[in-house]
Amino acid sequence: MVGSELGTGHDPSQHTSYVKSWVKVLKDNPREITEASKDAEKIASLVLSYEKEQVKTTSEPEKINISLKLAEKLAERFSNEEDKNRFLQKVLEQSEQSSIKPVIQIKDEVKKTEVDPER
């Protein structure tokens, strides 16, 4: 979703290996999907609590810096280096134009992605 919004595209070549890894995990432990969901919810709640506090106490330039750091963290999840670089370039361009999304909106996009794709 983030790749689509920022125009970086996405790399479907990893879908097969991702699904295979989940098939193996679920064969070994059918309850893993429930546990992974619980873990993701806990992580999301924790991250959101930190971000809410940061948003309350930071100035506009600091908010942009936080947004860029979040974008870098999100970019670490890209398996394709070219997509990662395009994503970061697009975020930098938007920040220079002062049209970067607020931290909360980036946080929502991060929440939509998976917490641990190797799980």
C-alpha positions as CSV (number, residue, x, y, z in Angstrom):
1,M,0.0,0.0,0.0
2,V,2.8,2.4,0.9
3,G,4.6,1.5,-2.3
4,S,1.5,2.3,-4.4
5,E,0.9,5.6,-2.7
6,L,4.5,6.8,-3.0
7,G,4.9,5.4,-6.5
8,T,7.6,2.9,-5.7
9,G,5.7,-0.1,-6.8
10,H,6.1,-3.5,-5.2
11,D,8.0,-6.7,-5.7
12,P,5.7,-9.7,-6.1
13,S,8.6,-12.0,-6.6
14,Q,8.8,-12.6,-2.9
15,H,5.2,-13.7,-2.5
16,T,5.9,-17.4,-3.2
17,S,8.7,-17.7,-0.6
18,Y,6.7,-15.7,1.9
19,V,3.7,-18.0,1.6
20,K,5.9,-21.1,1.7
21,S,7.4,-19.9,5.0
22,W,4.0,-19.4,6.5
23,V,2.8,-22.9,5.3
24,K,5.8,-24.4,7.0
25,V,5.3,-22.5,10.2
26,L,1.5,-23.3,10.3
27,K,2.2,-27.0,9.7
28,D,4.6,-27.0,12.6
29,N,2.3,-25.0,14.8
30,P,-1.3,-24.3,13.7
31,R,-1.8,-21.7,16.5
32,E,1.1,-19.6,15.3
33,I,-1.1,-17.3,13.3
34,T,-3.0,-16.5,16.5
35,E,0.2,-15.9,18.4
36,A,1.6,-13.7,15.6
37,S,-1.6,-11.6,15.6
38,K,-1.3,-11.2,19.4
39,D,2.3,-10.2,19.1
40,A,1.6,-7.7,16.3
41,E,-1.2,-6.1,18.3
42,K,1.1,-5.7,21.3
43,I,3.9,-4.2,19.2
44,A,1.5,-1.9,17.4
45,S,0.1,-0.6,20.7
46,L,3.6,0.0,22.2
47,V,4.8,1.8,19.1
48,L,1.7,3.9,18.9
49,S,2.0,4.9,22.5
50,Y,5.6,6.2,21.9
51,E,4.5,8.0,18.8
52,K,1.6,9.7,20.4
53,E,3.9,11.0,23.1
54,Q,6.4,12.2,20.5
55,V,3.8,14.0,18.5
56,K,2.6,15.9,21.6
57,T,6.0,17.2,22.5
58,T,7.8,17.9,19.2
59,S,8.0,20.9,16.9
60,E,7.2,20.8,13.2
61,P,10.9,20.2,12.0
62,E,11.2,17.5,14.6
63,K,8.0,15.8,13.3
64,I,9.4,15.8,9.8
65,N,12.6,14.2,11.1
66,I,10.6,11.6,13.0
67,S,8.7,10.9,9.8
68,L,11.9,10.4,7.8
69,K,13.2,8.0,10.5
70,L,10.0,6.0,10.3
71,A,10.3,5.9,6.5
72,E,13.9,4.6,6.8
73,K,12.6,1.9,9.2
74,L,9.9,1.0,6.8
75,A,12.3,0.9,3.9
76,E,14.3,-1.8,5.7
77,R,11.5,-4.2,4.9
78,F,11.9,-3.8,1.1
79,S,13.6,-6.9,-0.4
80,N,14.4,-5.1,-3.6
81,E,17.1,-2.4,-3.2
82,E,15.9,-0.4,-6.2
83,D,12.4,-0.1,-4.7
84,K,13.9,0.8,-1.3
85,N,15.9,3.6,-2.9
86,R,12.9,4.9,-4.9
87,F,10.8,4.9,-1.7
88,L,13.3,6.8,0.3
89,Q,13.9,9.3,-2.6
90,K,10.1,9.9,-2.8
91,V,9.9,10.5,0.9
92,L,12.8,12.9,0.8
93,E,11.3,14.8,-2.1
94,Q,8.0,15.1,-0.3
95,S,9.8,16.4,2.9
96,E,11.6,19.0,0.8
97,Q,8.3,20.2,-0.6
98,S,6.8,20.3,3.0
99,S,4.1,17.9,1.9
100,I,5.3,14.9,3.9
101,K,2.6,13.1,5.7
102,P,2.3,13.7,9.4
103,V,3.8,11.0,11.7
104,I,0.4,9.6,12.5
105,Q,-0.4,8.9,8.8
106,I,2.9,7.2,8.2
107,K,2.3,5.2,11.4
108,D,-1.0,4.0,10.0
109,E,0.8,2.8,6.8
110,V,3.4,1.0,8.9
111,K,0.6,-0.6,10.9
112,K,-0.8,-2.0,7.6
113,T,2.4,-3.8,6.8
114,E,3.5,-7.0,8.5
115,V,5.3,-6.8,11.8
116,D,7.6,-9.8,11.1
117,P,7.4,-11.3,7.6
118,E,9.9,-14.1,8.4
119,R,7.8,-15.4,11.2
